[in-house]
């Protein structure tokens, strides 16, 4: 049997009832019947009439079969229209599963080294009529083995045929590609090569046009030549002026619009500069020289101003204008020859007759006259003047024809009259005497101050009696301060003391009372 049989009925039923009871439950019979082949269904239908034909022989009802074991997989319902796979019949042994074929284990592969990265900053440095020069930078990553070098490849515009220019790799990051045709457009790329392979090529975005790049002519005049170039007579003039331009420009020199005198001036030109040379400069070589650099109608000009100078001549017409007291006034006129340079000033010197030596009294005097002062009385002086320019002093000086004699002058001393002041004054006490109290046996002093002119005479009185030369009393006067010392006074020394000042203009007096106490 190809599928599950329906559970047997307890009592025999007619064929119609059996047909009605033949379908199995939806959960079990339907899928299995659908899965059973058509040939298996025919014997089932043929067996039904046999059962109907022998109703008399009733067989005992068959015992109910237990449900199918749970370990048997229950077929899942299939979607409509999908074919169900046939299930194996009950009790039939399952075919043995074939063991899977052993898969060989993969061998570990060795890691491959990465090739170097792309070269950097590829650029064109220079282009000429039949070549151009490339520059680039080394790649960031070169690998463990390092770079073997670079290979440069070119291809004409419109073609895809790349050709290597160099036969062997090289390590330089600059390369000139020669033997090219003028007017061609060339694509170029550079590849970095190492033992692990070649890098991604670095290529220029635009093709290179093979033609000479014209550079406009330009004179690069040195800074010190942009101003007047000054040299002394007899010095050599050797000037180099660089310029630029491609192709090589034509160089020409003129002086104030006229060709140069080749007997005196030598010009040497190279591809990048011109040299102006004079062996021994003369004043006639001064002037403005014009340099012209020209390429096919394009030109640049520069002017070189040369000034050849020498010391000036001496001043003219030096003379003494005036002499008074200790002073001398001089005048002169500028020199005839200024040495092809502006006169910066004059130097004035003097010489006295006694020593005969010259001393400078004025330097860089910008006027043509001066006054010399502080001359010594009784001396005779001579004077001379030099002119001065950028080269220095003139070789000779202008000497004054006359001399200056500084004579002594007679003077009379007249003292200043000072009015005399009357200093006479009668005596006047500025500090009077004061009353005093003392103890017997202790010396005491009496003080007062007086002024007057002539100096007044001081007289001391006790109780209106003049004190004369008594050793008990000592009278002093110093700078108008009068003092009287009473040595160890006793009770009888008390009383009224008077100080009188007398001079020819009058007199003045002051008095005081002295009290002498006796200790108990």
C-alpha positions as CSV (number, residue, x, y, z in Angstrom):
1,X,0.0,0.0,0.0
2,X,1.2,3.4,-0.9
3,X,-0.7,5.4,1.8
4,X,-2.4,5.0,5.2
5,X,-5.6,2.8,5.2
6,X,-8.7,4.2,6.7
7,X,-9.6,3.0,10.2
8,X,-12.0,-0.1,9.9
9,X,-15.6,0.3,10.8
10,X,-17.1,-1.6,13.9
11,X,-19.9,-3.1,11.8
12,X,-20.0,-4.0,8.2
13,X,-21.6,-1.3,6.2
14,X,-23.0,-1.2,2.8
15,X,-20.8,-0.1,0.0
16,X,-22.3,3.3,-0.1
17,X,-21.6,3.8,3.5
18,X,-18.1,2.6,3.1
19,X,-17.6,5.0,0.3
20,X,-18.9,7.8,2.4
21,X,-16.6,6.8,5.3
22,X,-13.6,6.2,3.0
23,X,-12.1,9.7,3.1
24,X,-9.8,10.1,6.0
25,X,-9.7,13.2,8.2
26,X,-8.6,16.3,6.6
27,X,-5.4,16.5,8.7
28,X,-4.2,13.0,7.7
29,X,-5.9,11.4,4.7
30,X,-6.2,14.3,2.3
31,X,-2.5,15.0,1.9
32,X,-1.6,11.3,1.8
33,X,-4.1,10.5,-0.8
34,X,-3.0,13.3,-2.8
35,X,0.5,12.0,-2.5
36,X,-0.4,8.5,-3.5
37,X,0.1,7.5,-7.1
38,X,-2.9,6.7,-9.3
39,X,-2.0,3.1,-9.7
40,X,-2.4,2.5,-6.0
41,X,-6.0,3.9,-6.0
42,X,-7.3,1.4,-8.5
43,X,-6.8,-1.8,-6.4
44,X,-8.5,0.0,-3.5
45,X,-11.6,0.6,-5.6
46,X,-11.6,-2.9,-6.9
47,X,-11.5,-4.4,-3.4
48,X,-14.7,-2.6,-2.4
49,X,-17.0,-4.9,-4.5
50,X,-15.5,-8.0,-3.0
51,X,-16.4,-6.8,0.4
52,X,-19.9,-6.0,-0.7
53,X,-20.2,-9.5,-2.4
54,X,-19.7,-11.4,0.8
55,X,-21.9,-9.9,3.4
56,X,-23.0,-13.2,4.8
57,X,-19.6,-14.1,6.1
58,X,-19.2,-11.6,8.8
59,X,-15.7,-11.3,10.2
60,X,-15.1,-10.2,13.6
61,X,-14.4,-6.5,13.8
62,X,-10.7,-5.8,13.6
63,X,-9.3,-4.1,16.6
64,X,-8.7,-0.4,16.3
65,X,-5.1,0.4,15.3
66,X,-3.2,2.8,17.4
67,X,-2.3,6.1,15.9
68,X,0.9,6.5,13.9
69,X,4.0,7.0,16.0
70,X,4.9,10.6,16.7
71,X,8.4,10.3,15.4
72,X,7.1,10.0,11.9
73,X,7.2,13.3,10.2
74,X,3.8,14.8,9.6
75,X,3.6,16.2,6.1
76,X,3.0,19.9,6.0
77,X,0.1,21.2,4.0
78,X,1.2,22.5,0.6
79,X,0.0,25.5,-1.2
80,X,-2.6,25.2,-3.9
81,X,-1.2,24.1,-7.2
82,X,2.1,22.8,-5.7
83,X,2.9,19.2,-6.1
84,X,3.3,17.1,-3.0
85,X,6.3,14.9,-2.7
86,X,5.4,11.1,-2.4
87,X,5.9,9.8,1.1
88,X,7.4,6.4,1.6
89,X,4.9,3.5,2.3
90,X,4.4,2.4,5.9
91,X,6.7,-0.4,6.9
92,X,9.0,0.0,3.8
93,X,12.6,0.5,4.8
94,X,14.1,3.9,4.0
95,X,16.9,3.8,1.5
96,X,20.3,4.2,3.1
97,X,21.7,7.8,2.9
98,X,24.8,8.1,0.9
99,X,27.7,9.6,2.9
100,X,28.9,13.0,1.6
101,X,32.1,13.1,-0.4
102,X,35.0,14.5,1.7
103,X,35.9,18.1,0.7
104,X,39.7,18.8,0.4
105,X,40.9,21.5,2.9
106,X,42.2,24.6,1.1
107,X,45.9,25.3,1.4
108,X,46.7,28.8,3.0
109,X,47.8,31.1,0.3
110,X,50.9,33.4,0.8
111,X,49.9,37.1,1.0
112,X,50.8,38.9,-2.2
113,X,52.8,42.2,-1.9
114,X,51.0,45.2,-3.2
115,X,52.6,47.2,-6.0
116,X,53.7,50.8,-5.2
117,X,51.3,53.6,-5.3
118,X,51.0,56.2,-8.1
119,X,53.8,58.8,-8.5
120,X,52.8,62.3,-7.3
121,X,52.8,65.9,-8.7
122,X,53.6,65.1,-12.3
123,X,54.3,68.4,-14.1
124,X,56.1,69.8,-17.2
125,X,59.2,71.8,-16.2
126,X,60.4,73.1,-19.6
127,X,59.4,72.7,-23.3
128,X,61.7,73.3,-26.3
129,X,61.4,72.8,-30.0
130,X,62.1,69.1,-29.9
131,X,62.0,68.0,-26.3
132,X,60.3,68.6,-22.9
133,X,61.3,67.9,-19.3
134,X,59.1,66.3,-16.7
135,X,59.3,66.4,-12.9
136,X,57.4,64.4,-10.3
137,X,57.6,63.2,-6.7
138,X,58.1,59.7,-5.3
139,X,54.9,57.7,-4.5
140,X,53.7,57.5,-0.9
141,X,53.9,53.7,-0.7
142,X,56.9,51.8,-2.3
143,X,56.4,48.3,-0.7
144,X,58.9,46.2,1.2
145,X,61.2,45.6,-1.6
146,X,61.4,49.3,-2.6
147,X,61.3,50.9,-6.0
148,X,63.2,49.6,-9.0
149,X,62.6,52.9,-10.8
150,X,60.3,54.7,-13.1
151,X,59.2,54.1,-16.7
152,X,58.1,57.0,-18.8
153,X,55.6,56.3,-21.6
154,X,54.3,58.6,-24.4
155,X,51.6,58.5,-26.9
156,X,50.7,60.9,-29.7
157,X,47.4,62.7,-29.4
158,X,44.7,60.7,-31.2
159,X,46.5,57.4,-30.9
160,X,46.3,54.7,-28.2
161,X,49.7,53.2,-28.8
162,X,51.8,53.9,-25.7
163,X,55.5,53.5,-26.0
164,X,58.1,53.4,-23.2
165,X,60.8,56.1,-23.7
166,X,63.4,54.6,-21.3
167,X,64.7,51.0,-21.8
168,X,65.6,50.5,-18.1
169,X,63.8,51.9,-15.0
170,X,65.6,54.8,-13.4
171,X,65.3,56.3,-9.9
172,X,65.5,60.1,-10.8
173,X,62.3,62.1,-10.5
174,X,63.2,64.3,-13.5
175,X,63.4,63.2,-17.1
176,X,63.9,64.9,-20.4
177,X,62.2,63.3,-23.4
178,X,64.2,64.1,-26.6
179,X,63.9,63.7,-30.3
180,X,60.3,64.9,-30.7
181,X,58.7,66.7,-33.6
182,X,57.8,70.4,-33.3
183,X,54.1,70.9,-33.4
184,X,53.1,67.4,-32.0
185,X,50.8,67.0,-29.1
186,X,52.1,64.3,-26.8
187,X,50.4,62.5,-23.9
188,X,52.7,61.3,-21.2
189,X,52.5,59.1,-18.1
190,X,54.9,57.8,-15.5
191,X,54.7,54.3,-13.9
192,X,56.5,53.3,-10.7
193,X,58.0,49.8,-10.9
194,X,59.0,47.4,-8.1
195,X,59.5,43.7,-7.6
196,X,55.8,43.3,-6.7
197,X,54.6,45.0,-9.9
198,X,53.8,48.3,-11.5
199,X,51.8,51.2,-10.0
200,X,48.8,52.9,-11.5
201,X,50.3,55.4,-14.0
202,X,50.4,59.1,-13.2
203,X,49.3,61.0,-16.4
204,X,49.0,64.6,-17.4
205,X,45.5,65.8,-18.0
206,X,46.3,67.7,-21.2
207,X,48.8,66.7,-24.0
208,X,52.1,68.6,-24.2
209,X,52.5,70.8,-27.3
210,X,56.0,70.5,-28.6
211,X,57.1,74.0,-29.4
212,X,59.5,76.5,-27.9
213,X,57.8,78.7,-25.2
214,X,58.7,82.3,-26.0
215,X,59.7,84.5,-23.1
216,X,59.4,88.2,-23.5
217,X,62.7,90.1,-23.2
218,X,63.3,91.7,-19.8
219,X,66.3,93.6,-18.4
220,X,67.0,92.9,-14.7
221,X,68.9,96.0,-13.8
222,X,70.8,95.7,-10.5
223,X,69.7,98.0,-7.7
224,X,72.9,99.9,-7.4
225,X,72.8,100.7,-11.2
226,X,69.4,102.3,-11.0
227,X,71.0,105.4,-9.6
228,X,73.9,107.4,-11.0
229,X,77.0,105.2,-11.2
230,X,80.0,107.3,-10.1
231,X,83.6,106.4,-10.8
232,X,86.9,108.3,-10.5
233,X,89.0,109.3,-13.4
234,X,91.4,106.4,-14.2
235,X,89.2,103.7,-12.6
236,X,88.0,100.7,-14.5
237,X,84.3,100.4,-15.3
238,X,83.1,96.8,-15.4
239,X,79.3,96.3,-15.3
240,X,77.3,93.1,-15.8
241,X,73.6,93.5,-16.5
242,X,71.5,90.3,-16.6
243,X,68.4,89.9,-18.8
244,X,66.0,87.1,-19.9
245,X,64.1,86.1,-23.0
246,X,63.6,83.1,-25.4
247,X,64.9,82.7,-28.0
248,X,68.2,84.5,-27.2
249,X,67.4,88.2,-27.6
250,X,69.5,90.8,-29.6
251,X,71.4,93.2,-27.4
252,X,72.4,96.8,-28.5
253,X,74.0,99.7,-26.7
254,X,73.9,103.4,-27.5
255,X,75.1,106.6,-25.8
256,X,72.6,109.5,-26.0
257,X,71.2,108.0,-29.3
258,X,74.7,107.5,-30.9
259,X,76.7,104.2,-31.4
260,X,79.4,103.5,-28.8
261,X,83.1,104.2,-29.4
262,X,84.4,100.7,-29.6
263,X,88.0,101.9,-29.2
264,X,87.2,102.9,-25.6
265,X,84.2,100.7,-24.6
266,X,84.0,96.9,-24.9
267,X,80.7,95.0,-24.9
268,X,80.4,91.3,-24.4
269,X,77.0,89.5,-24.6
270,X,76.0,86.0,-23.5
271,X,72.6,84.3,-23.6
272,X,71.7,85.7,-20.2
273,X,73.7,88.9,-19.6
274,X,75.7,91.7,-21.2
275,X,79.0,93.1,-19.9
276,X,80.0,96.8,-20.2
277,X,83.7,97.5,-19.8
278,X,86.0,100.5,-19.9
279,X,89.7,100.0,-19.0
280,X,90.4,103.6,-17.8
281,X,87.5,105.9,-17.4
282,X,87.7,109.5,-18.5
283,X,85.4,112.4,-17.8
284,X,84.3,112.2,-21.4
285,X,82.9,108.7,-20.7
286,X,80.2,110.3,-18.5
287,X,76.7,110.3,-19.8
288,X,73.5,108.2,-20.2
289,X,73.9,104.8,-21.9
290,X,70.8,103.0,-23.3
291,X,70.6,99.2,-23.3
292,X,68.0,97.6,-25.6
293,X,67.1,93.9,-25.5
294,X,64.9,92.8,-28.5
295,X,63.1,89.6,-29.7
296,X,61.0,89.7,-32.9
297,X,59.8,93.3,-32.3
298,X,59.3,92.9,-28.5
299,X,61.9,94.9,-26.6
300,X,62.9,96.2,-23.2
301,X,65.1,99.2,-22.5
302,X,67.1,100.4,-19.6
303,X,69.2,103.5,-19.0
304,X,72.7,103.4,-17.3
305,X,73.9,106.8,-16.0
306,X,77.7,107.0,-15.6
307,X,79.4,109.9,-14.0
308,X,83.3,110.0,-14.0
309,X,84.6,112.6,-11.5
310,X,87.9,114.0,-10.2
311,X,88.9,116.6,-7.5
312,X,87.9,120.2,-8.2
313,X,90.1,123.2,-8.9
314,X,90.9,125.8,-6.2
315,X,88.6,128.7,-5.3
316,X,89.2,132.0,-7.1
317,X,89.8,135.6,-5.9
318,X,90.3,135.0,-2.2
319,X,90.8,138.3,-0.3
320,X,90.7,139.8,3.1
321,X,87.6,142.0,3.4
322,X,88.1,143.4,7.0
323,X,90.0,143.1,10.2
324,X,88.7,144.3,13.5
325,X,89.4,143.4,17.1
326,X,90.0,139.6,17.1
327,X,88.1,139.0,13.9
328,X,88.8,138.7,10.1
329,X,86.3,138.6,7.2
330,X,87.2,136.6,4.0
331,X,85.5,136.3,0.6
332,X,86.1,134.2,-2.6
333,X,84.5,132.8,-5.7
334,X,83.8,129.2,-6.7
335,X,86.4,127.2,-8.7
336,X,86.4,127.3,-12.5
337,X,86.5,123.4,-12.6
338,X,84.2,121.6,-10.2
339,X,85.7,118.1,-11.2
340,X,82.4,117.1,-12.9
341,X,80.7,117.0,-9.6
342,X,78.8,119.4,-7.3
343,X,80.9,121.5,-4.9
344,X,79.9,120.3,-1.4
345,X,81.8,123.0,0.5
346,X,85.0,124.8,1.3
347,X,87.7,124.3,4.0
348,X,89.3,127.4,5.5
349,X,92.7,127.3,7.2
350,X,94.8,129.8,9.1
351,X,98.5,130.1,9.9
352,X,100.2,132.4,12.4
353,X,103.6,133.9,11.5
354,X,105.4,132.6,14.6
355,X,104.7,128.8,14.1
356,X,104.1,128.7,10.3
357,X,101.7,125.7,10.7
358,X,98.2,125.6,9.1
359,X,95.1,124.9,11.3
360,X,91.6,124.3,10.0
361,X,89.1,126.8,11.3
362,X,86.1,125.9,9.1
363,X,85.0,122.7,7.4
364,X,82.3,122.2,4.7
365,X,81.6,126.0,4.6
366,X,78.8,126.1,2.0
367,X,79.0,129.9,1.4
368,X,81.7,131.8,-0.4
369,X,82.4,134.1,2.6
370,X,83.2,133.6,6.3
371,X,84.2,135.4,9.5
372,X,87.1,134.0,11.6
373,X,87.1,134.9,15.3
374,X,89.1,134.3,18.4
375,X,92.4,135.4,17.0
376,X,95.3,136.2,19.4
377,X,96.3,139.8,19.9
378,X,99.7,140.6,18.6
379,X,99.9,137.7,16.0
380,X,100.0,138.0,12.2
381,X,97.8,135.5,10.3
382,X,97.7,134.1,6.7
383,X,94.6,132.3,5.3
384,X,93.9,129.8,2.5
385,X,90.8,128.0,1.2
386,X,90.3,124.5,-0.4
387,X,87.2,123.5,-2.5
388,X,85.6,120.1,-1.9
389,X,83.4,117.7,-4.0
390,X,82.5,114.0,-3.9
391,X,86.2,113.1,-4.6
392,X,87.6,115.2,-1.8
393,X,89.6,118.4,-1.5
394,X,91.1,120.2,-4.4
395,X,94.8,119.5,-5.1
396,X,95.7,123.1,-4.4
397,X,94.3,126.0,-2.3
398,X,93.6,129.6,-2.9
399,X,95.9,131.8,-0.6
400,X,94.9,135.3,0.5
401,X,97.4,137.9,-0.8
402,X,97.3,140.0,2.4
403,X,97.9,139.2,6.1
404,X,95.9,140.1,9.1
405,X,97.7,141.8,12.1
406,X,95.8,141.6,15.3
407,X,97.0,144.8,17.2
408,X,96.8,145.6,20.8
409,X,94.2,148.3,21.7
410,X,94.6,150.8,24.5
411,X,91.9,150.6,27.2
412,X,91.2,152.7,30.3
413,X,89.7,151.1,33.4
414,X,86.9,153.1,35.0
415,X,85.6,151.5,38.2
416,X,81.9,151.7,38.8
417,X,80.8,154.3,41.2
418,X,78.9,152.7,44.1
419,X,76.9,155.1,46.3
420,X,77.9,154.9,50.0
421,X,75.3,154.1,52.5
422,X,75.1,155.7,56.0
423,X,75.6,152.9,58.5
424,X,75.6,155.2,61.6
425,X,73.1,154.2,64.3
426,X,72.6,155.0,68.0
427,X,72.6,152.1,70.5
428,X,69.4,150.1,70.7
429,X,68.7,147.0,72.9
430,X,67.1,144.2,70.9
431,X,66.9,141.9,73.9
432,X,66.3,143.4,77.5
433,X,67.4,142.0,80.8
434,X,65.0,139.8,82.7
435,X,64.5,139.4,86.5
436,X,66.2,136.5,88.0
437,X,66.2,134.6,91.4
438,X,69.2,132.6,92.5
439,X,70.4,130.7,95.6
440,X,73.3,131.9,97.7
441,X,76.6,130.3,96.6
442,X,75.5,129.4,93.1
443,X,76.9,131.6,90.2
444,X,74.4,133.2,87.9
445,X,74.4,135.2,84.6
446,X,72.5,138.2,83.2
447,X,72.1,138.5,79.4
448,X,70.9,141.2,76.9
449,X,71.7,142.2,73.3
450,X,72.4,145.5,71.8
451,X,73.2,147.0,68.3
452,X,74.6,150.3,67.1
453,X,77.3,151.8,64.9
454,X,79.9,152.7,65.9
455,X,80.0,149.9,68.4
456,X,78.7,151.2,71.7
457,X,80.6,151.0,75.0
458,X,78.9,148.7,77.6
459,X,78.7,149.8,81.3
460,X,77.2,147.6,84.0
461,X,75.6,149.3,87.2
462,X,74.4,147.8,90.5
463,X,71.9,150.0,92.3
464,X,73.0,152.9,90.0
465,X,76.6,152.3,91.0
466,X,79.1,151.4,88.2
467,X,80.7,148.0,88.6
468,X,84.4,148.4,88.1
469,X,87.2,145.9,88.2
470,X,85.8,143.6,90.8
471,X,86.8,139.9,90.5
472,X,83.3,138.9,91.7
473,X,81.9,140.1,88.4
474,X,82.9,139.1,84.9
475,X,81.4,141.3,82.0
476,X,81.7,140.1,78.4
477,X,80.3,141.3,74.9
478,X,80.3,139.1,71.7
479,X,78.6,140.0,68.5
480,X,76.3,142.4,70.4
481,X,75.4,139.9,73.1
482,X,76.2,141.3,76.6
483,X,76.6,139.1,79.7
484,X,77.4,139.6,83.3
485,X,78.5,136.7,85.5
486,X,78.0,137.0,89.3
487,X,80.2,134.5,91.0
488,X,78.8,132.8,94.2
489,X,76.4,135.6,95.1
490,X,75.4,136.3,98.7
491,X,72.4,138.1,100.1
492,X,74.1,141.5,99.7
493,X,74.6,140.8,95.9
494,X,70.9,141.2,95.3
495,X,69.4,144.4,93.9
496,X,68.8,146.2,90.6
497,X,71.4,145.7,87.8
498,X,71.6,148.0,84.8
499,X,73.3,147.6,81.4
500,X,74.1,150.9,79.6
501,X,75.3,151.2,76.0
502,X,76.9,154.5,74.9
503,X,78.3,155.7,71.5
504,X,78.7,159.1,69.8
505,X,75.1,159.1,68.6
506,X,73.5,158.4,71.9
507,X,72.9,155.9,74.7
508,X,70.4,153.3,75.9
509,X,70.0,151.2,79.0
510,X,68.0,148.2,80.4
511,X,67.7,146.9,84.0
512,X,66.5,143.9,86.0
513,X,66.1,142.7,89.6
514,X,68.2,140.0,91.1
515,X,67.0,138.2,94.2
516,X,69.4,136.0,96.2
517,X,67.7,133.4,98.5
518,X,69.3,131.9,101.6
519,X,68.5,128.2,102.1
520,X,67.1,127.4,105.5
